[in-house]
């Protein structure tokens, strides 16, 4: 009896876990799968073009290490700090989005001016824009809570400001990032208690604007229509999607085997970035795809649970922040997967935490760090160790 009592006492006295272990598990698993598949998808093109088979893998690891270092610093900051600097972040992003369009300052890749920096130190400004918009919207929803519940102007004012961000993104052009940002902002406003009639009105307005923008350029019209029947133009506008569908078909239930993809051999463009999910389908099959989808679904669930817990504790800014990050990652994953499968029109969106991209990896690590901080503060409040 004494031994049992002693064991029970030790269990009772053991300190509570200060972070969400399941969240970290999902993140670590997705990053590990991402590194493995980026190496596999890029090894041939990297060796052929750069004479270094693991060039893209090494760069992805650098982005990850940098993200972990910055994230380890960010996780030390109180969540309320982000609320204090929300306007500065958004203004800074608007300035950077304007600068990236200037010749000699912005760097153009594949016809899009999305990067700013010098030498190897470049960052994709649209990734910063997503982060800044979520923080600004979370802060605004707390500040203007009464106006949001009673007046449609409470929703129109932030949308007008976000229209400036969207316009600058479209000038790059980056239609995919614009869609993610606007959809995330609308989702956050709906979760904040927006009246259904206001939501329908704003959603219709944003959707109408997106449609007008989509049909304003011939290449956008081609993207919007080609996915319905990519086989009609398999060597032109439908080339990427047909190659992706061939990859899925070849993968079957359990895949052709790790490293055995044929489509990555210069058939499927952007195999290690926008179309990495197709390579996963070819090499790991439906089983591998299901693992990735399950991990993303589980990650989104943990993020929304963190946000819900913060709301229950009346930590509304932290709750909206978690909801915003959850909506952003869910939206981007869903669109990226849908594009690869031919369910949605082709857009330049990567799989968060998985696809190649130093800027994306860095910002995603910061997002996870902020989420871990929100969860940590939730736990401290529940233990009575800090105020809400």
C-alpha positions as CSV (number, residue, x, y, z in Angstrom):
1,X,0.0,0.0,0.0
2,X,2.8,2.4,0.8
3,X,4.4,1.7,-2.5
4,X,1.2,2.4,-4.4
5,X,0.6,5.6,-2.4
6,X,4.1,6.8,-3.1
7,X,3.7,6.1,-6.9
8,X,0.4,8.0,-6.9
9,X,2.0,10.9,-5.1
10,X,4.8,11.1,-7.7
11,X,2.3,11.1,-10.5
12,X,0.2,13.8,-8.8
13,X,3.3,16.0,-8.2
14,X,4.7,15.6,-11.8
15,X,4.5,19.0,-13.5
16,X,1.9,19.4,-16.3
17,X,3.1,19.3,-19.9
18,X,3.4,23.0,-21.0
19,X,2.7,22.4,-24.7
20,X,0.6,20.4,-27.0
21,X,2.6,17.2,-27.7
22,X,0.1,16.1,-30.4
23,X,0.5,19.4,-32.3
24,X,4.3,19.0,-32.3
25,X,4.0,15.4,-33.4
26,X,1.8,16.3,-36.4
27,X,4.2,19.2,-37.3
28,X,7.3,17.0,-37.0
29,X,5.8,14.2,-39.1
30,X,4.8,16.6,-41.9
31,X,8.2,18.2,-41.9
32,X,10.0,14.8,-42.0
33,X,7.8,13.6,-44.9
34,X,8.4,16.9,-46.6
35,X,12.2,16.7,-46.4
36,X,12.1,13.1,-47.7
37,X,9.8,13.9,-50.6
38,X,11.6,17.2,-51.5
39,X,14.8,15.2,-51.7
40,X,13.2,12.5,-53.9
41,X,11.3,14.9,-56.2
42,X,14.2,17.3,-56.8
43,X,17.2,15.0,-56.9
44,X,17.2,14.6,-60.7
45,X,16.5,18.1,-61.7
46,X,19.0,19.4,-59.1
47,X,21.7,17.2,-60.3
48,X,21.0,18.0,-64.0
49,X,20.8,21.8,-63.7
50,X,23.0,22.5,-60.7
51,X,25.3,19.5,-60.5
52,X,24.4,18.9,-56.9
53,X,21.7,16.3,-56.3
54,X,20.7,17.6,-52.9
55,X,20.8,21.3,-53.6
56,X,17.1,21.9,-52.9
57,X,17.2,19.6,-49.9
58,X,20.1,21.5,-48.4
59,X,18.3,24.8,-48.9
60,X,15.1,23.4,-47.4
61,X,17.1,22.3,-44.3
62,X,18.6,25.8,-44.1
63,X,15.1,27.3,-44.1
64,X,14.0,24.8,-41.5
65,X,16.9,25.5,-39.2
66,X,16.4,29.2,-39.6
67,X,12.7,28.8,-38.9
68,X,13.4,26.7,-35.7
69,X,15.9,29.4,-34.5
70,X,13.4,32.2,-35.1
71,X,10.6,30.2,-33.7
72,X,12.5,29.4,-30.5
73,X,12.7,33.2,-30.0
74,X,9.1,34.0,-31.0
75,X,7.7,31.3,-28.6
76,X,9.2,33.4,-25.6
77,X,7.0,36.4,-26.4
78,X,3.6,37.0,-24.8
79,X,0.8,36.7,-27.4
80,X,-0.4,40.1,-26.5
81,X,2.7,41.6,-28.0
82,X,1.4,40.8,-31.5
83,X,-1.7,42.8,-30.8
84,X,0.4,45.8,-30.0
85,X,2.3,45.7,-33.2
86,X,-0.4,44.6,-35.6
87,X,-0.7,47.9,-37.5
88,X,3.1,48.2,-37.9
89,X,3.3,44.7,-39.3
90,X,0.6,45.4,-41.8
91,X,2.0,48.7,-42.9
92,X,5.4,47.1,-43.2
93,X,4.1,44.4,-45.4
94,X,2.3,46.9,-47.6
95,X,5.6,48.8,-48.1
96,X,7.4,45.5,-48.9
97,X,4.7,44.5,-51.4
98,X,5.2,47.9,-53.1
99,X,9.0,47.6,-53.1
100,X,8.9,44.1,-54.6
101,X,7.3,45.6,-57.7
102,X,10.1,48.0,-58.3
103,X,12.8,47.0,-60.9
104,X,16.1,46.4,-59.2
105,X,14.6,45.7,-55.8
106,X,12.2,42.9,-56.4
107,X,13.3,39.6,-57.9
108,X,11.3,38.0,-60.7
109,X,11.0,34.2,-61.1
110,X,8.9,32.6,-63.8
111,X,7.3,36.0,-64.6
112,X,6.3,36.8,-61.1
113,X,8.0,39.5,-58.9
114,X,7.4,38.0,-55.4
115,X,10.8,38.0,-53.7
116,X,12.9,40.7,-52.1
117,X,16.4,40.5,-50.6
118,X,20.0,40.1,-51.7
119,X,21.9,37.1,-52.8
120,X,20.7,33.9,-51.1
121,X,18.8,35.9,-48.5
122,X,15.5,36.4,-50.2
123,X,12.0,36.2,-48.8
124,X,8.7,35.8,-50.5
125,X,6.7,38.8,-49.3
126,X,3.3,37.1,-49.8
127,X,4.1,34.7,-47.0
128,X,4.7,37.6,-44.7
129,X,1.5,39.2,-45.9
130,X,-0.5,36.1,-44.8
131,X,1.0,36.3,-41.4
132,X,0.5,40.0,-40.9
133,X,-3.1,39.9,-42.2
134,X,-4.1,37.2,-39.7
135,X,-2.5,39.2,-36.8
136,X,-4.2,42.4,-37.9
137,X,-7.6,40.7,-38.3
138,X,-7.4,39.1,-34.9
139,X,-6.6,42.4,-33.3
140,X,-9.3,44.2,-35.2
141,X,-12.0,41.7,-34.3
142,X,-11.2,42.2,-30.6
143,X,-11.1,46.0,-30.9
144,X,-14.3,46.4,-32.9
145,X,-16.3,43.6,-31.4
146,X,-19.4,45.8,-30.8
147,X,-19.3,47.4,-34.2
148,X,-19.0,44.0,-35.9
149,X,-22.1,42.7,-34.2
150,X,-24.3,45.8,-35.1
151,X,-23.0,47.4,-38.2
152,X,-21.8,46.1,-41.6
153,X,-19.3,48.9,-41.7
154,X,-17.4,47.0,-39.1
155,X,-16.6,44.4,-41.7
156,X,-16.3,46.7,-44.8
157,X,-13.5,48.8,-43.2
158,X,-10.9,46.0,-42.8
159,X,-11.9,44.6,-46.2
160,X,-11.1,47.9,-47.8
161,X,-7.7,47.9,-46.2
162,X,-7.1,44.3,-47.3
163,X,-8.1,45.3,-50.8
164,X,-4.9,47.3,-50.9
165,X,-2.9,44.2,-50.0
166,X,-4.8,42.2,-52.5
167,X,-4.2,44.7,-55.3
168,X,-0.4,44.7,-54.7
169,X,-0.4,40.9,-54.6
170,X,-2.2,40.8,-57.9
171,X,0.3,43.1,-59.5
172,X,3.1,40.5,-58.8
173,X,0.9,38.6,-59.9
174,X,0.0,36.1,-57.1
175,X,-3.7,35.2,-57.4
176,X,-3.3,32.2,-55.1
177,X,-2.0,34.1,-52.1
178,X,-4.7,36.7,-52.7
179,X,-7.4,34.1,-52.6
180,X,-6.0,32.5,-49.4
181,X,-5.7,35.9,-47.6
182,X,-9.2,37.1,-48.5
183,X,-10.8,33.7,-47.7
184,X,-9.0,33.6,-44.3
185,X,-10.1,37.1,-43.4
186,X,-13.8,36.3,-44.3
187,X,-13.6,33.1,-42.3
188,X,-12.2,34.9,-39.2
189,X,-15.0,37.5,-39.5
190,X,-17.6,34.8,-39.7
191,X,-16.2,33.1,-36.6
192,X,-16.3,36.5,-34.8
193,X,-20.0,36.5,-35.0
194,X,-20.8,38.2,-38.3
195,X,-24.4,38.2,-39.1
196,X,-25.3,35.7,-41.8
197,X,-26.8,38.3,-44.2
198,X,-23.6,40.5,-43.8
199,X,-21.4,37.4,-44.5
200,X,-23.4,36.5,-47.6
201,X,-23.1,40.1,-48.9
202,X,-19.4,40.3,-48.3
203,X,-18.7,36.8,-49.6
204,X,-20.7,37.6,-52.8
205,X,-18.8,40.9,-53.2
206,X,-15.4,39.2,-52.7
207,X,-16.3,36.3,-55.0
208,X,-17.5,38.7,-57.7
209,X,-14.3,40.7,-57.5
210,X,-12.3,37.4,-57.7
211,X,-14.2,36.3,-60.8
212,X,-13.7,39.7,-62.5
213,X,-10.0,39.5,-61.7
214,X,-9.8,35.9,-62.9
215,X,-11.3,36.6,-66.3
216,X,-9.4,39.9,-66.8
217,X,-6.2,38.1,-68.0
218,X,-6.2,35.4,-70.7
219,X,-3.8,33.1,-68.8
220,X,-6.1,33.1,-65.8
221,X,-9.1,32.2,-68.0
222,X,-7.1,29.3,-69.4
223,X,-6.2,28.1,-65.8
224,X,-9.9,28.3,-64.8
225,X,-11.2,26.3,-67.7
226,X,-8.4,23.9,-68.4
227,X,-8.8,21.9,-65.2
228,X,-12.3,20.9,-66.3
229,X,-10.8,19.0,-69.2
230,X,-7.0,19.0,-69.2
231,X,-6.8,16.3,-71.8
232,X,-8.2,18.7,-74.4
233,X,-4.8,20.5,-74.4
234,X,-2.4,17.9,-72.9
235,X,0.8,19.6,-74.3
236,X,-0.3,23.2,-73.7
237,X,-2.5,24.7,-71.0
238,X,-3.3,21.2,-69.6
239,X,0.2,19.9,-69.4
240,X,0.9,20.2,-65.7
241,X,-2.4,18.7,-64.7
242,X,-2.3,15.8,-67.1
243,X,1.2,14.9,-65.9
244,X,0.0,15.1,-62.3
245,X,-2.9,12.8,-63.0
246,X,-0.6,10.4,-64.7
247,X,1.5,10.4,-61.5
248,X,-1.5,9.6,-59.4
249,X,-2.6,6.9,-61.7
250,X,0.8,5.3,-61.7
251,X,1.0,5.3,-57.9
252,X,-2.1,3.3,-57.4
253,X,-2.9,2.1,-53.9
254,X,0.6,1.7,-52.4
255,X,2.8,3.6,-54.9
256,X,5.7,2.8,-57.2
257,X,8.2,3.1,-54.3
258,X,10.2,5.9,-52.8
259,X,12.4,7.4,-55.4
260,X,10.7,5.5,-58.2
261,X,8.7,8.4,-59.7
262,X,8.9,8.8,-63.4
263,X,6.9,12.0,-63.6
264,X,9.6,13.9,-61.7
265,X,12.1,13.2,-64.5
266,X,11.4,16.5,-66.2
267,X,7.8,15.6,-67.1
268,X,6.0,17.2,-64.2
269,X,7.0,20.9,-63.8
270,X,7.5,22.2,-60.2
271,X,7.6,18.7,-58.9
272,X,9.2,19.7,-55.6
273,X,7.1,22.8,-55.0
274,X,3.5,23.2,-56.3
275,X,3.0,19.6,-57.4
276,X,4.8,17.7,-54.7
277,X,1.5,16.0,-53.7
278,X,1.5,14.4,-57.1
279,X,4.9,12.9,-56.5
280,X,3.8,11.7,-53.1
281,X,0.8,10.0,-54.8
282,X,3.1,8.4,-57.4
283,X,5.8,7.1,-55.0
284,X,3.7,6.4,-51.9
285,X,0.3,5.8,-53.5
286,X,-3.1,6.4,-52.0
287,X,-1.8,5.1,-48.7
288,X,0.8,7.8,-48.5
289,X,-1.6,10.5,-49.6
290,X,-4.0,9.4,-46.9
291,X,-1.3,9.7,-44.3
292,X,-0.5,13.2,-45.4
293,X,-4.1,14.2,-45.5
294,X,-4.7,12.7,-42.0
295,X,-1.8,14.6,-40.5
296,X,-3.0,17.9,-42.0
297,X,-6.5,17.2,-40.7
298,X,-5.2,16.3,-37.3
299,X,-3.0,19.4,-37.2
300,X,-5.9,21.7,-38.2
301,X,-8.1,20.1,-35.5
302,X,-5.4,20.7,-32.8
303,X,-5.1,24.3,-33.9
304,X,-8.8,24.9,-33.7
305,X,-9.0,23.3,-30.3
306,X,-6.3,25.6,-29.1
307,X,-8.3,28.6,-30.4
308,X,-11.5,27.3,-28.8
309,X,-9.8,26.9,-25.4
310,X,-8.5,30.4,-25.6
311,X,-12.0,31.7,-26.3
312,X,-13.4,29.8,-23.4
313,X,-10.8,31.5,-21.2
314,X,-11.9,34.8,-22.6
315,X,-8.5,35.3,-24.3
316,X,-10.2,36.4,-27.5
317,X,-7.2,37.8,-29.4
318,X,-5.3,34.6,-28.9
319,X,-8.4,32.6,-29.9
320,X,-8.9,34.6,-33.1
321,X,-5.2,34.3,-33.9
322,X,-5.3,30.5,-33.6
323,X,-8.5,30.4,-35.7
324,X,-6.9,32.6,-38.4
325,X,-3.7,30.4,-38.6
326,X,-5.9,27.3,-38.7
327,X,-8.0,28.7,-41.5
328,X,-4.9,29.8,-43.5
329,X,-3.1,26.5,-43.3
330,X,-6.3,24.5,-43.9
331,X,-7.2,26.7,-46.9
332,X,-3.7,26.5,-48.4
333,X,-3.4,22.7,-48.0
334,X,-6.9,22.1,-49.4
335,X,-6.3,24.3,-52.5
336,X,-2.8,22.8,-53.1
337,X,-4.2,19.2,-52.9
338,X,-7.2,20.1,-55.0
339,X,-5.0,21.6,-57.7
340,X,-2.8,18.5,-57.8
341,X,-5.9,16.3,-58.1
342,X,-7.5,18.4,-60.8
343,X,-10.5,19.4,-58.5
344,X,-9.5,23.1,-58.5
345,X,-7.9,25.5,-61.1
346,X,-4.1,25.6,-61.1
347,X,-2.7,28.0,-58.5
348,X,0.8,28.5,-57.3
349,X,0.3,27.2,-53.7
350,X,2.5,24.8,-51.9
351,X,1.8,22.3,-49.1
352,X,2.5,24.0,-45.8
353,X,5.5,22.4,-43.9
354,X,6.0,19.9,-46.8
355,X,6.7,21.5,-50.1
356,X,10.0,23.2,-51.0
357,X,10.3,26.9,-50.1
358,X,12.5,28.6,-47.6
359,X,10.2,31.6,-47.0
360,X,7.2,29.3,-46.5
361,X,9.1,27.1,-44.1
362,X,10.3,30.1,-42.1
363,X,6.9,31.7,-41.7
364,X,5.2,28.3,-41.0
365,X,7.7,27.7,-38.2
366,X,6.9,31.1,-36.7
367,X,3.2,30.3,-37.0
368,X,3.7,27.1,-35.1
369,X,5.7,28.9,-32.4
370,X,2.9,31.5,-31.9
371,X,0.4,28.6,-31.6
372,X,2.6,26.8,-29.0
373,X,2.8,30.1,-27.1
374,X,-1.0,30.4,-27.2
375,X,-1.4,26.9,-25.9
376,X,1.2,27.4,-23.2
377,X,-0.6,30.6,-22.0
378,X,-3.9,28.7,-22.0
379,X,-2.5,26.0,-19.8
380,X,-1.0,28.6,-17.4
381,X,-4.3,30.4,-17.1
382,X,-6.1,27.1,-16.3
383,X,-3.5,26.3,-13.6
384,X,-4.1,29.8,-12.1
385,X,-0.4,30.7,-12.8
386,X,-1.3,33.8,-14.8
387,X,-4.2,36.1,-15.6
388,X,-6.2,35.7,-18.8
